[in-house]
């Protein structure tokens, strides 16, 4: 059960600020301890991992604190929230969001040597201008929060987009995401409480400018997605999903609702590999390596080539065909140190 919004504002936001201040004050002691542990263990693979994580945590919490204070300032200037949904204040919140993600991205590249290599078709200047002027729907593989941040950062900072994101409701436990996310046209979905019809309606409401939707890949979700298809009598799709071990079965209801609600939108499919093992905070400590490389590929389907006029079954097959292409690309392009998706005992992948 998610705490009420007022409680989150009164408790979680001040708590993050307090943790940030405490970490800043204790950082010299923590850094000394981390260096000592690294020297004692003499682990070349760690390469001062504790110090790097400390620097990353300091940057994240400092950016969180600054974001909360900037949002508080905008709330006051807007007349205690009265003009919050006007264009000038929407633009300012997108600027804050872009700044926050730039800080996180630059810190990750600086402290861990993170590299992101994106493979996308080269465009002429005219083609680039034309494509950036049209709305897009981005359907991406998700294997953890890291790739989601990288995707939104790319849309904001590289392409100058204003993404409208569909996220799990529990993401609101992060105070800055809670504040900024609820002030911008995003959707937080409670999968356990909202039915498929409500979910699709929420997607349609954003589809005029929707830029991302999805859920993180985990073995449990992969297994449940296949079971859900079987329970709904879709054994044909369940069979195809079993042959795609890198991806969750597509949420066809939400994706096709967005595609239908925005006929002018191109559809972008995104594949990536490199942060597969980083899902929880513990995974950051265990699996985030120095000089981590993330490979990504973007395919763009022009609006005229999206089968919006086809029947629902044909559109489902079209989505699954793209999912298979993405799954094959991930298997072929995963960095050597990224590892393969961990399937539960008894499961097989294609």
C-alpha positions in Angstrom: 0.0 0.0 0.0 1.5 3.4 -1.1 1.4 6.1 1.6 -0.9 9.1 0.9 0.7 11.9 -1.0 0.6 14.3 1.9 2.4 11.8 4.1 5.0 11.2 1.4 5.6 15.0 1.2 5.8 15.4 5.0 7.9 12.4 5.8 9.9 11.1 2.8 11.1 14.4 1.3 12.6 15.7 4.6 14.0 12.2 5.2 16.0 12.3 2.0 17.3 15.8 2.8 18.4 14.6 6.3 20.1 11.5 4.8 21.9 13.7 2.3 23.2 16.1 5.0 24.3 13.2 7.2 26.1 11.5 4.3 27.9 14.8 3.4 29.1 15.1 7.1 30.1 11.5 7.4 31.6 11.2 3.9 35.3 11.6 4.9 35.0 8.8 7.5 33.1 6.6 5.1 35.6 7.3 2.3 38.5 6.4 4.7 36.8 3.1 5.6 36.1 2.3 2.0 39.7 2.9 1.0 40.9 0.7 3.9 38.6 -2.1 3.0 39.8 -1.9 -0.7 43.5 -2.0 0.4 43.0 -4.9 2.8 41.1 -7.0 0.2 43.5 -6.0 -2.6 40.7 -6.7 -5.1 41.7 -5.3 -8.5 38.2 -5.9 -9.8 36.8 -3.5 -7.2 39.1 -0.6 -8.1 37.9 1.4 -5.1 34.3 0.5 -5.7 33.3 1.7 -2.3 34.7 5.2 -2.9 33.1 5.4 -6.3 29.7 4.3 -4.9 30.1 6.9 -2.2 30.7 9.7 -4.8 27.7 8.5 -6.8 25.5 8.4 -3.7 26.6 11.9 -2.7 25.8 13.2 -6.2 22.4 11.5 -6.3 21.3 12.7 -2.9 22.6 16.2 -3.5 20.7 16.3 -6.8 17.6 15.0 -5.1 17.8 17.7 -2.4 18.4 20.4 -4.9 15.4 19.2 -7.0 13.1 19.2 -4.0 14.1 22.8 -3.1 13.7 23.9 -6.8 10.2 22.3 -6.9 9.3 24.1 -3.6 10.4 27.4 -5.1 8.3 26.8 -8.3 5.3 25.9 -6.1 5.6 29.2 -4.2 6.2 31.3 -7.3 3.2 29.6 -9.1 0.9 30.9 -6.4 1.0 27.9 -4.2 0.5 25.6 -7.2 -2.2 27.6 -8.8 -0.4 28.0 -12.2 1.6 24.7 -12.0 0.0 23.2 -15.1 0.6 26.2 -17.4 3.2 26.0 -20.1 5.9 28.1 -18.5 5.9 26.0 -15.3 5.7 22.7 -17.3 8.8 23.8 -19.2 10.6 24.6 -15.9 9.8 21.2 -14.5 11.1 19.5 -17.6 14.3 21.6 -17.3 14.7 20.4 -13.7 14.1 16.8 -14.8 16.7 17.2 -17.6 19.2 18.8 -15.1 18.7 15.9 -12.6 19.3 13.2 -15.2 22.3 15.1 -16.6 23.9 15.1 -13.1 23.2 11.4 -12.6 24.5 10.5 -16.1 27.6 12.6 -15.9 28.4 11.3 -12.4 28.0 7.7 -13.7 30.3 8.2 -16.6 32.8 10.1 -14.4 32.9 7.7 -11.4 32.4 4.4 -13.1 33.4 5.1 -16.7 30.0 4.1 -18.0 29.8 4.2 -21.7 26.6 4.2 -23.8 26.9 3.2 -27.5 23.7 3.8 -29.4 23.2 2.3 -32.9 20.7 4.3 -34.9 20.4 5.1 -38.6 22.2 8.2 -39.8 19.8 11.0 -40.9 20.3 14.1 -43.1 19.6 17.4 -41.4 16.2 17.7 -43.1 15.2 14.2 -42.0 16.4 14.9 -38.5 14.3 18.1 -38.3 11.2 16.4 -39.7 11.4 13.4 -37.4 12.0 15.5 -34.3 8.9 17.5 -35.1 6.6 14.4 -35.0 5.3 12.7 -31.9 6.8 9.3 -31.1 5.8 6.3 -29.0 8.9 4.6 -27.5 8.6 0.9 -26.6 11.7 -0.3 -24.8 13.1 -3.3 -23.1 13.4 -2.8 -19.4 15.8 -4.8 -17.2 16.1 -2.4 -14.3 15.9 1.3 -13.3 19.3 2.2 -14.8 18.2 1.6 -18.4 15.0 3.6 -17.8 17.0 6.6 -16.6 19.3 6.3 -19.6 16.4 6.2 -22.0 14.6 9.2 -20.5 17.9 11.1 -20.3 18.5 10.4 -24.0 15.0 11.6 -25.0 15.3 14.8 -22.9 18.9 15.8 -23.5 19.8 14.4 -27.0 16.4 14.6 -28.8 14.9 17.5 -26.8 11.7 15.5 -26.2 9.2 15.9 -23.4 8.6 12.3 -22.4 5.3 11.3 -20.9 6.0 8.2 -18.9 3.9 5.3 -17.6 5.5 4.1 -14.3 4.7 1.8 -11.4 3.0 3.6 -8.6 5.7 2.5 -6.2 8.2 4.8 -8.0 6.5 7.6 -6.1 8.4 6.5 -3.0 11.3 8.5 -4.5 10.5 12.0 -3.3 11.9 14.0 -6.3 10.3 11.6 -8.8 7.1 11.8 -6.8 7.0 15.6 -7.0 8.2 16.2 -10.6 6.4 13.1 -11.9 3.0 14.2 -10.6 3.4 17.7 -11.8 4.0 16.6 -15.4 1.7 14.6 -17.6 2.7 11.1 -16.5 0.8 8.1 -15.3 1.5 6.0 -12.2 -0.2 2.6 -12.6 -1.2 0.4 -9.7 -1.2 -3.0 -11.5 -2.7 -4.9 -8.6 -5.7 -2.6 -8.2 -6.4 -1.1 -11.6 -8.1 -3.3 -14.3 -6.9 -3.6 -17.8 -9.6 -1.1 -19.0 -8.5 1.6 -16.6 -4.9 1.0 -17.5 -5.6 1.4 -21.2 -7.7 4.5 -20.6 -4.7 6.1 -18.7 -2.4 5.3 -21.6 -4.9 6.8 -24.1 -5.0 10.0 -22.0 -1.3 10.5 -22.5 -1.0 9.1 -26.0 -0.9 12.5 -27.7 2.7 12.8 -26.5 3.5 9.5 -24.9 7.2 8.6 -25.0 7.7 5.5 -22.9 5.8 2.7 -21.2 6.9 -0.6 -19.7 8.0 -2.6 -16.7 11.4 -3.9 -15.6 12.4 -7.4 -16.7 12.8 -10.0 -13.9 12.6 -13.8 -14.0 9.5 -13.7 -11.9 7.7 -11.2 -14.2 8.8 -13.1 -17.2 7.3 -16.3 -15.8 4.1 -14.6 -14.7 3.7 -12.9 -18.1 3.8 -16.3 -19.8 1.4 -17.8 -17.2 -1.0 -14.8 -17.7 -1.1 -15.5 -21.5 -1.9 -19.2 -20.8 -4.6 -18.3 -18.3 -6.3 -16.1 -21.0 -6.2 -18.9 -23.5 -3.3 -17.4 -25.6 -1.1 -20.4 -25.8 0.1 -19.2 -29.2 1.5 -16.0 -27.7 2.8 -17.9 -24.6 4.8 -20.1 -26.9 6.4 -17.1 -28.6 7.1 -15.5 -25.2 9.0 -18.6 -24.0 11.3 -18.1 -27.0 12.2 -14.6 -25.9 14.1 -15.0 -22.6 15.4 -11.4 -22.6 12.0 -9.7 -22.7 8.7 -9.7 -20.9 5.7 -10.5 -23.1 4.5 -7.1 -24.5 1.7 -5.4 -22.8 -0.3 -5.3 -26.0 -3.3 -3.5 -24.4 -1.4 -0.4 -23.3 1.0 -0.3 -26.3 -1.8 -0.7 -28.9 -4.0 1.8 -27.1 -1.2 4.4 -27.3 -0.6 3.7 -30.9 -4.2 3.9 -31.8 -4.8 7.1 -29.8 -2.0 9.0 -31.6 -2.2 8.3 -35.4 0.5 10.8 -36.2 3.1 9.1 -34.0 6.1 7.1 -35.3 6.9 4.1 -33.2 10.4 3.6 -31.8 11.6 0.2 -30.6 14.6 0.3 -28.2 16.9 -2.7 -27.4 19.8 -2.4 -25.0 22.1 -4.7 -23.1 24.7 -4.0 -20.4 22.8 -3.2 -17.2 20.9 -6.5 -17.1 22.1 -7.5 -13.6 21.4 -4.1 -11.9 17.8 -4.1 -10.6 18.1 -3.5 -6.8 20.3 -1.3 -4.6 22.2 -4.5 -3.7 22.8 -5.2 -7.4 24.6 -1.8 -7.7 27.2 -2.9 -5.1 27.6 -6.5 -6.5 27.3 -6.0 -10.3 28.1 -2.4 -11.3 31.6 -2.5 -12.7 34.1 0.1 -13.7 34.1 0.8 -17.4 30.7 -0.7 -17.8 29.4 -0.6 -21.4 25.8 -0.3 -22.5 24.9 -1.2 -26.1 21.6 0.1 -27.5 19.9 0.1 -30.8 16.9 2.1 -31.9 14.5 1.2 -34.7 12.0 3.8 -36.0 8.8 2.8 -37.7 7.2 5.7 -39.6 3.6 6.4 -38.7 2.5 5.4 -42.2 4.0 1.9 -41.8 2.4 1.2 -38.4 -0.5 -1.3 -39.0 -3.1 0.8 -37.2 -5.9 -0.2 -39.6 -5.2 -3.9 -39.2 -7.3 -6.0 -36.8 -6.3 -6.5 -33.2 -4.8 -10.0 -33.7 -2.6 -8.7 -36.6 -1.4 -5.8 -34.5 -0.5 -8.3 -31.7 1.5 -10.4 -34.2 3.3 -7.2 -35.4 4.3 -6.3 -31.8 5.5 -9.9 -31.1 7.5 -9.8 -34.4 9.3 -6.7 -33.1 9.8 -8.2 -29.7 11.5 -11.2 -31.3 13.8 -8.9 -33.3 14.7 -7.1 -30.1 15.3 -10.3 -28.2 17.6 -11.7 -30.9 19.6 -8.4 -31.0 20.1 -8.5 -27.2 21.4 -12.1 -27.3 23.9 -11.1 -30.1 25.0 -7.8 -28.6 25.2 -8.2 -24.9 28.6 -7.1 -23.6 30.8 -9.9 -22.4 30.5 -8.9 -18.8 26.8 -8.3 -18.8 25.8 -11.9 -18.3 22.6 -13.6 -19.4 19.2 -13.2 -17.9 18.8 -15.6 -15.0 15.8 -17.9 -15.6 14.2 -19.8 -12.9 14.9 -23.5 -12.5 12.9 -25.5 -15.1 12.6 -22.6 -17.5 14.1 -22.7 -21.0 14.7 -19.9 -23.3 15.0 -19.8 -27.1 
